[in-house]
Amino acid sequence: MSILVTRSSIASLDEYIEEIKPIFESKWLTNMGPIYKKLQHQLIDYLEVPYLSLFVNGHMALEMAIQAMEFPKGSEIITTPYTFVSTTHAITRNELVPVFCDINREDYTMDPSKIESLITEKTVAILPVHVYGNLCDVEAIQKIADKHNLKVIYDAAHAFGTKFKGITAGNFGDMSMFSFHATKVFNTIEGGAISFKDDNYRVRLHELKNFGIHSEDQINNIGGNAKLDEFRAAMGICNLRHLEDNIQLRKKVADRYDTYLMKAPGIKLMQLREGVTKNYAYYPVYVDSEKFGMNRDDLYNELKKNDIYARRYFYPATNDLDCYTRVYGKSKTPVAHDVSKNILTLPMYADLSLEDVDRICQIILNVAKV
Ligand SMILES: *Cc1c(COP(=O)(O)O)cnc(C)c1O
């Protein structure tokens, strides 16, 4: 049987049926109903954040988080090209300009030492990504933001449940976006959220995701439709119950990979930033083709021949995509380009068997130079 890079964790059908039963009685299917509110409060507790707004997906959450800040058209946002396209699209679709900052070689998050030279009088915000659940250097980034009076919005799509020095992702910067897509550590099938500190964003985000409707005859904002419905919220409530168990299962998978790959020649594992606790969302390996004896793409194909589907995630870097080079040309982020050409994320999910991990690692070690 083929092994895909990920497989969704979902609660049992019985559990889900129990949770959606009230919907069939109330007929309240969407528009911030009781199940939406129940999940919202459970997530506020779990993430230990002051405020949280639920969305139909992570991308729309990020788009509306940026929109809620009401930056002038054409303003610049310093961001990372080492991310899923959604991050860069969310900036551009708000008619703002992404300015690409390079990343750290060891942990793939934004390199704070490269931020300040990119700041111009048009810069309004920094939008870093907690890549693979590894939290950014949130202290250094906040310091720069405070000094230059910039907003900070984190793409925390990978970082659900991770902490830095005991503080959960979702408490850093002005806002954080979480994705609850089927492939993420915690899912609501499709879904997402924004956590934030400033009470002023509460009403604005609520209105933006509901067409900007303030009251029956008053429309305050040019909003869209990005509401999380009751059925997906119910799935979230079920899945949240099993989250800790699933993270423990992921940890077992990661530990098993580590035992094989820690010392494998030419395979570099992601360095966890100090003080960060993991959620084991992904298992990326950097393939140093000279030392390993094979490049990333050949290893990807070798695994594929064995019915194992790793992913070149993130490749290409977003500033190398046609839709961006057409507008901004090539940008100089050498580390991000290098990592994206040599990274491979190996299969990682809660019910991946350790025997399968053994098999994957043996294939990798067999082709490695010894
Ligand atoms: C998944 C993801 C998104 C988008 O989230 P969706 O819920 O799929 O819309 C954005 N950024 C990153 C880094 C992601 O991994």
The ligand as a Tripos MOL2 file, in Angstrom:
@<TRIPOS>MOLECULE
LIG
   15    15     1     0     0
SMALL
NO_CHARGES

@<TRIPOS>ATOM
      1 C1         -1.9280   25.3190    5.1930 C.3       1 LIG1
      2 C2         -1.2270   26.6180    5.1530 C.ar      1 LIG1
      3 C3         -1.8760   27.8210    4.8630 C.ar      1 LIG1
      4 C4         -3.3000   27.8860    4.3820 C.3       1 LIG1
      5 O1         -4.2140   27.3120    5.2320 O.3       1 LIG1
      6 P1         -5.5820   26.6820    4.6220 P.3       1 LIG1
      7 O2         -6.3410   26.3160    5.8610 O.co2     1 LIG1
      8 O3         -5.2070   25.5100    3.8040 O.co2     1 LIG1
      9 O4         -6.2600   27.7360    3.8520 O.co2     1 LIG1
     10 C5         -1.1550   28.9920    4.9480 C.ar      1 LIG1
     11 N1          0.1400   29.0070    5.2780 N.ar      1 LIG1
     12 C6          0.8190   27.8720    5.5340 C.ar      1 LIG1
     13 C7          2.2600   27.9520    5.9140 C.3       1 LIG1
     14 C8          0.1700   26.6360    5.4640 C.ar      1 LIG1
     15 O5          0.8510   25.5200    5.6770 O.3       1 LIG1
@<TRIPOS>BOND
     1     1     2 1
     2     2     3 ar
     3     2    14 ar
     4     3     4 1
     5     3    10 ar
     6     4     5 1
     7     5     6 1
     8     6     7 2
     9     6     8 1
    10     6     9 1
    11    10    11 ar
    12    11    12 ar
    13    12    13 1
    14    12    14 ar
    15    14    15 1
@<TRIPOS>SUBSTRUCTURE
     1 LIG1         1 GROUP 0 **** ****
